[in-house]
Amino acid sequence: MAWRRELLEKDLRTCYVAVDERTGAPCYMQWLMSSDQNWQIQTIGAFPKLKPDEALLENAYTPASHRGLGIMPAAMALIAAKAADFGARYVITFVHRDNVPSLKGCEKAGFSTYCIPRRSDAFFGVIRRLRFEATLAEAI
Ligand SMILES: CC(C)(COP(=O)(O)OP(=O)(O)OC[C@H]1O[C@@H](n2cnc3c(N)ncnc32)[C@H](O)[C@@H]1OP(=O)(O)O)[C@@H](O)C(=O)NCCC(=O)NCCS
């Protein structure tokens, strides 16, 4: 939550929020970013430089009170579709391989695995190399 709060304070575009219409409470948040935000994207994590037809979807969060209701896959699919508004044809998201709820949510939203980030450090972390290894689209 602290990290997501920080992103809000950094004014990172564009955070979408789903609202529980029964109570008015926010029940999901996630950022959709375009290639014109590449400079800012590089400051928030180890992400590839987006091509003009790519978008990045990151930092999904469902509050504990609303988990397991299928909000992530539904909301994520709707938010991903918004990428077409700024000309993106491909939407990328990164999930840690141990984050099973998130992997399941992504799969249900229609995402499939296409690359694995590999990071290597040299000289005690002074030099960092990040590459994105292509993989076959496969079941996650
Ligand atoms: C990952 C996350 C966004 C999933 O959101 P969600 O709206 O609960 O997604 P879903 O309802 O599709 O649930 C996904 C899976 O999590 C399971 N789950 C996780 N926590 C649960 C809980 N408290 N109650 C019930 N089910 C839960 C569900 O069973 C479901 O698996 P299933 O499809 O086999 O039933 C949410 O768990 C979360 O915010 N986690 C912390 C932040 C995080 O990891 N973000 C992702 C960064 S990549």
The ligand as an SDF file (V2000), in Angstrom:
LIG
                    3D

 48 50  0  0  0  0  0  0  0  0999 V2000
   -3.5190  -10.2400   -6.7000 C   0  0  0  0  0  0  0  0  0  0  0  0
   -4.8290   -9.5600   -6.3430 C   0  0  0  0  0  0  0  0  0  0  0  0
   -4.8930   -8.1870   -7.0270 C   0  0  0  0  0  0  0  0  0  0  0  0
   -5.9840  -10.4610   -6.8450 C   0  0  0  0  0  0  0  0  0  0  0  0
   -7.1960   -9.7230   -6.7350 O   0  0  0  0  0  0  0  0  0  0  0  0
   -8.6640  -10.4080   -6.6130 P   0  0  0  0  0  0  0  0  0  0  0  0
   -9.6300   -9.3410   -7.0130 O   0  0  0  0  0  0  0  0  0  0  0  0
   -8.8070  -11.0390   -5.3120 O   0  0  0  0  0  0  0  0  0  0  0  0
   -8.5760  -11.5030   -7.7550 O   0  0  0  0  0  0  0  0  0  0  0  0
   -9.5220  -12.8100   -7.8740 P   0  0  0  0  0  0  0  0  0  0  0  0
  -10.8190  -12.5850   -7.1860 O   0  0  0  0  0  0  0  0  0  0  0  0
   -9.4980  -13.2050   -9.2960 O   0  0  0  0  0  0  0  0  0  0  0  0
   -8.7260  -13.9060   -7.0290 O   0  0  0  0  0  0  0  0  0  0  0  0
   -7.5200  -14.4380   -7.5160 C   0  0  0  0  0  0  0  0  0  0  0  0
   -7.2270  -15.7130   -6.7560 C   0  0  0  0  0  0  0  0  0  0  0  0
   -6.8160  -15.3460   -5.4460 O   0  0  0  0  0  0  0  0  0  0  0  0
   -7.4290  -16.2140   -4.4910 C   0  0  0  0  0  0  0  0  0  0  0  0
   -7.5120  -15.4460   -3.2250 N   0  0  0  0  0  0  0  0  0  0  0  0
   -6.5040  -14.7130   -2.7610 C   0  0  0  0  0  0  0  0  0  0  0  0
   -6.8480  -14.1190   -1.6080 N   0  0  0  0  0  0  0  0  0  0  0  0
   -8.0970  -14.4920   -1.3210 C   0  0  0  0  0  0  0  0  0  0  0  0
   -8.9790  -14.2130   -0.2530 C   0  0  0  0  0  0  0  0  0  0  0  0
   -8.6380  -13.4350    0.7600 N   0  0  0  0  0  0  0  0  0  0  0  0
  -10.1920  -14.7460   -0.3070 N   0  0  0  0  0  0  0  0  0  0  0  0
  -10.5300  -15.5240   -1.3170 C   0  0  0  0  0  0  0  0  0  0  0  0
   -9.7190  -15.8210   -2.3530 N   0  0  0  0  0  0  0  0  0  0  0  0
   -8.5220  -15.3180   -2.3650 C   0  0  0  0  0  0  0  0  0  0  0  0
   -8.7210  -16.5920   -5.1170 C   0  0  0  0  0  0  0  0  0  0  0  0
   -9.0910  -17.8640   -4.6560 O   0  0  0  0  0  0  0  0  0  0  0  0
   -8.4260  -16.6040   -6.6110 C   0  0  0  0  0  0  0  0  0  0  0  0
   -8.0910  -17.8870   -7.0380 O   0  0  0  0  0  0  0  0  0  0  0  0
   -9.2020  -18.8090   -7.7750 P   0  0  0  0  0  0  0  0  0  0  0  0
   -9.4710  -18.1300   -9.0730 O   0  0  0  0  0  0  0  0  0  0  0  0
   -8.5380  -20.1140   -7.9140 O   0  0  0  0  0  0  0  0  0  0  0  0
  -10.3830  -18.8170   -6.8870 O   0  0  0  0  0  0  0  0  0  0  0  0
   -4.9970   -9.3870   -4.7920 C   0  0  0  0  0  0  0  0  0  0  0  0
   -4.7930  -10.6420   -4.1810 O   0  0  0  0  0  0  0  0  0  0  0  0
   -4.0200   -8.3750   -4.2080 C   0  0  0  0  0  0  0  0  0  0  0  0
   -4.2900   -7.1660   -4.2060 O   0  0  0  0  0  0  0  0  0  0  0  0
   -2.8570   -8.8350   -3.7210 N   0  0  0  0  0  0  0  0  0  0  0  0
   -1.8480   -7.9650   -3.1410 C   0  0  0  0  0  0  0  0  0  0  0  0
   -1.1850   -7.0810   -4.1890 C   0  0  0  0  0  0  0  0  0  0  0  0
   -0.6270   -7.8730   -5.3480 C   0  0  0  0  0  0  0  0  0  0  0  0
   -0.0500   -8.9350   -5.2010 O   0  0  0  0  0  0  0  0  0  0  0  0
   -0.8140   -7.2920   -6.5510 N   0  0  0  0  0  0  0  0  0  0  0  0
   -0.3720   -7.8820   -7.7930 C   0  0  0  0  0  0  0  0  0  0  0  0
    0.9320   -7.3260   -8.1820 C   0  0  0  0  0  0  0  0  0  0  0  0
    1.4880   -8.0800   -9.6900 S   0  0  0  0  0  0  0  0  0  0  0  0
  1  2  1  0
  2  3  1  0
  2  4  1  0
  2 36  1  0
  4  5  1  0
  5  6  1  0
  6  7  2  0
  6  8  1  0
  6  9  1  0
  9 10  1  0
 10 11  2  0
 10 12  1  0
 10 13  1  0
 13 14  1  0
 14 15  1  0
 15 16  1  0
 15 30  1  0
 16 17  1  0
 17 18  1  0
 17 28  1  0
 18 19  1  0
 18 27  1  0
 19 20  2  0
 20 21  1  0
 21 22  1  0
 21 27  2  0
 22 23  1  0
 22 24  2  0
 24 25  1  0
 25 26  2  0
 26 27  1  0
 28 29  1  0
 28 30  1  0
 30 31  1  0
 31 32  1  0
 32 33  2  0
 32 34  1  0
 32 35  1  0
 36 37  1  0
 36 38  1  0
 38 39  2  0
 38 40  1  0
 40 41  1  0
 41 42  1  0
 42 43  1  0
 43 44  2  0
 43 45  1  0
 45 46  1  0
 46 47  1  0
 47 48  1  0
M  END
$$$$
